[in-house]
Amino acid sequence: MPDGSHAPVPSHCQRHNSNTYARRTPLNHIGKIERLLRLPDAIAKPETDRHMRIALFLTSLDGGGGERAHVMLANALAASGHEVELIVANRAGPCEALISPAVRVTDLGAGRAMRSLPKLVRALRASRPDILVSALVAANVLAALAGRFVPWLPMIAIEHGDMNAVYHVDKKRIAGLLAYRLAPWVYGRFARIFCVDQSSLLSVAAFTRRQDLPLSVMPNVVIGDNIDQLAAEEVDHPWMGGKLPVFLSVGRMVEQKNHSLLLRAFARVLEQRPARLIILGDGPLREELEQECRALGLQDHVDMPGFRNPFPFLAAASALVLSSRWEALPTVVIEAQYVGCPVVVTKASMGTLELVGFGRYGRITEQDSPKALANEMAAVLDAEIDRQKLRSQGGKYTGNAVARLYEREFEAVIDEASREGAR
């Protein structure tokens, strides 16, 4: 962490540096998207004909929401007619299957992310993009370090979660600890740092203890062009379409997602009525969760089939349950809403609460109470659900709408860099 030379964290959410924060508050892009979606098709065309060479960078294509959102952004920008390159330190991972054929993938083949820096610099010098957009702390730190060797390249970083909460998990790995320790010192390299909600923005400001970072709120691309096709695929699971209600959880099996809470709550639901639970995902806690399932006597009522196409499951499930300890803007909630699936969420973040309209579009429960979660899970099965309202809420995060917001920011950043280079 930086020393005390930095001024204290401000108590407001205004932009911090003299040429951005002083002039405007964080962008309320959700309202902008709502207005864009109401435009007639004849008017709602991209507002720019400018063709850009855009590079996006990730350390991996793991199945997390941040990686998924970055791939969806790449797809949306490519669909808008831009030349898009997705650079990854290691290509393997579930999100590889989501990449559009229109996106060029550059696999640095670095194995460990921290070894990818020289290869990243060479890739950027070879492709010479107009702008680089990285996401998540490790990739952001690597991008900022690479920026020392490609000073002509404007850069944008994206943060997807509570920086302090994730730090306490990632610091258990040397690479993760190093990335977070470097972040406060190198994040000044970015022309913009986009956070997916206000709580994420505040966490970056608090963790870095810097007033000069160009922070603002920008939504994720969550709903891709092919989501209707994916949702229409046949559900490859015998429990779906049966007589018993099926709860669904989607996410990596890690501490953040708190699947243990979900299992204990589901055990309470079974005391009231028969039901099933499917957990889509994988991760380091799988064995521990399987043991807990057996200890609770749930082995015949819970299935963990690994990573699958979640959309047909969401379309057929009785409800999605998000049991997380923390989140930023959980993409799976948006995906569930888009296909009309009811949701039950914990108070994982302000972004989570905003997605469910503070109770209008989903049920909310405490983070550490199996009893409270079980009550909401049981209640959602008996509630009358306006699925059209859910679909409208999820439709705010389509690729076309969000891509236009990014395009305008990219143009501004590229123009700023050109003017500075001409001085």
Number of C-alpha atoms within 10 A of each C-alpha: 12 14 7 8 8 12 11 12 15 15 8 9 17 19 22 23 15 12 11 19 19 11 11 13 16 20 17 14 15 16 11 14 20 16 13 19 17 10 11 9 9 6 10 15 15 16 11 11 10 11 13 19 17 21 25 25 26 27 27 23 23 18 18 18 22 24 23 22 22 26 26 25 26 30 27 28 24 22 18 19 15 20 19 23 22 23 24 23 25 20 22 15 13 18 20 17 11 15 19 17 9 17 20 16 18 17 18 21 15 18 14 12 19 18 14 20 19 15 16 24 18 15 16 19 13 9 12 16 19 20 21 24 25 27 25 19 25 22 26 28 27 26 28 23 19 21 21 13 14 15 11 15 19 23 26 24 26 25 25 24 27 22 23 16 15 17 17 12 14 17 15 10 10 9 15 19 16 15 22 23 18 20 21 19 15 19 24 15 22 23 21 22 25 23 28 21 26 21 21 26 25 20 18 22 23 17 20 23 21 22 20 18 24 23 31 28 22 23 23 27 24 29 25 19 15 10 16 15 10 15 19 14 13 12 19 11 11 7 19 20 13 8 9 13 19 23 25 24 24 24 23 24 22 16 16 17 20 19 25 19 20 24 21 19 22 26 21 19 21 15 9 11 10 12 20 21 25 22 22 20 21 18 14 11 15 17 12 11 16 16 13 16 20 12 10 13 12 20 14 10 17 22 18 16 12 16 16 14 16 20 23 21 30 27 25 22 24 24 25 29 26 29 28 24 19 22 26 24 28 26 23 21 25 25 26 24 28 28 25 24 25 28 26 24 25 23 20 24 21 17 21 24 20 14 21 23 13 15 14 13 22 23 21 23 22 15 19 16 14 21 18 16 29 23 16 20 27 18 13 18 15 8 9 9 15 12 16 13 15 24 19 15 20 23 21 25 25 22 23 25 24 25 25 21 17 15 20 13 14 23 17 13 20 18 13 13 18 14 10 10 10 6 5
